[in-house]
Amino acid sequence: MPDAKVLAVIGGSGLYRIEGLERVEEVRVDTPYGAPSDAIVRGVLGDTTLLFLPRHGRGHRLAPHRINFRANVCALKQLGATHLVSISAVGSMREAIAPGHTVMVDQFIDLTRRRESTFFDEGIVAHVGFADPVCAALSRAAGDAAERAGLRVHRGGTYVCFDGPQFSTRGESLLYRSWGVSVIGMTAMPEAKLAREAQLPYALVALATDYDCWHATEEDVTVEAVLAVLRQNVAGAQKTIVELAQALPDAASSPASKALATAIVSAPDDVPATARARLGWLLGQ
């Protein structure tokens, strides 16, 4: 039987170094989509099991467009995840969101072009609802946890996601800013889409590290600047996870938990055995 509460966290490799985390172990998971980004660190905090997956692999080996998003989400689901929280570095597209601030993203614009974005691609078709792409209850709980951890939190905001790995041109940055987005990054998509297909309540805690390159009086984004802000935010992110683990909303009440109830349009008798086998981790029998 799966644990009652299993919080999966995708983010940096340092997030699992949490004081009080017990029974820590590394787990390697095989999936029908290949290997996830790295071994998953599993531990227990109170009555919640925590799963940590470094999105880019330890040592930051994987560029955003090379991440195996399907394997990452599948592996966490196979390990019993009941909630999925993404902690991600982003560029700020608004003056009020300063480097060091946190944004609880609730909408996305997907500009990625080279990524596998569905589990339902061969032999079986599903169209999940995605109008509200994050779980409102989980996002609210994560925002509350971040505030208790001492972070400056902005509630709501649109994340525009592009492939990278290069940063934006100034023209692109100004265009995205004209759309009214809040933050920009390279990793939220298709992670959020796959979480919805996997029926996992999903929330994204976006850590602003820079002003991209639109800001007239700030330095253009650099890797050094991004990493410096991230190092400052690690402790706050760790405390956020600890606080959230103690106040997870009921996963069964999330719309994500029933995302596939009316989404599959393929006739059961016409679904090939290969597709059934590939999706057994999600659909069972």
Protein Blocks (a to p, Z undefined) as FASTA:
>chain_A
ZZfbdcdddddfklmmcghiahiacdddddfebpcfbdcddddehjaccddddfkoghil
acfklpcfklmmmmmmmnopabdcdddddddfbfklcghiacddfbdcdfbfkbcfbfbl
ghpacdddfkbmccfklmmmmmmmmmmnopacdeeidddddebjadcdfklmmmmmmnop
abdcfklpcklmmmmmnopacddddddfbehjmbmkbccddfklmmmmmmmmmmmmmmmm
mmmmmmcccfklpmklmmmmmmpmbdfklpcfklmmmmmmmnoZZ
